Amino acid sequence: ISKYKASRQNPLENTSKDGYLKALDYAVISKNNILICSIYNDLGIYYVIKEQDLQTAKKYFDKSLDLANKIEHTGASKAMQFYCYSNIGSFYTNTNAPKEALKYYNLGLSKVSKDDHYFLCSFNNNIGTVYVKLGDYKTALKHHKIAESYSIDKGITSGQKTQILTNISETYEKLNQFEHLIKQANKLV
C-alpha cells in the first residue's frame, strides 16, 4: 500500500520515457490539443527530473507553450499556459538563468486576470524567489507579499501558504528586518 501511495504522489517514479512517448502517439492520433499540450509539458518535466537533459526538456516545454497558445477553449488554454510558463520559469530558475525565468513568469502573469488568485499567487511567489536569487530582496519581498495577499483563496493549499510565509520570513531575515521576521514567523506556528 505504501508503494502505491508513493507512486500516486510522485507519478514520475513509475513512468518511463517510452510511456510518455506512447501517450503522445495516442494523443496525436486523437487530435486533442489539450492532451497533446499536457503530454509535451509532462515530457519536459520528465527530461528535467529523470534524464537531466535540459535541451530536450526545453524543446518539449516550448512545444507545449506553442500549442497552449493555440487552444481555443479559454479555460483550458489559460490553465495550460499557466503550467507552461511556470515550468519554463522554473526550468530557468533552476538552471541559473534568472532573467529568463523572470521573462516567462512575467509573461504568464501578464496573461492572467485579477480574478485568477491561484495563478497570481503562484507567479508572484515564483517571481519573488527569483529576485531572492538575484539579491534584490526588497523586490522579492514585494512579490512574496502580493502572493500572500492572494493565498486566502480556497484553491491555495496549506503547503503553498506555508511556502509563501517561509519565503517572506527568509526575505525579512536577508533584509535584517528581524522585528518583521518574528511577526511573520509567528504566522507559521
Helices and strands as residue ranges (DSSP letters): H 2-9, G 11-14, H 17-30, H 33-46, I 47-51, H 54-68, H 74-94, H 98-110, H 117-134, H 137-150, H 158-174, H 178-188
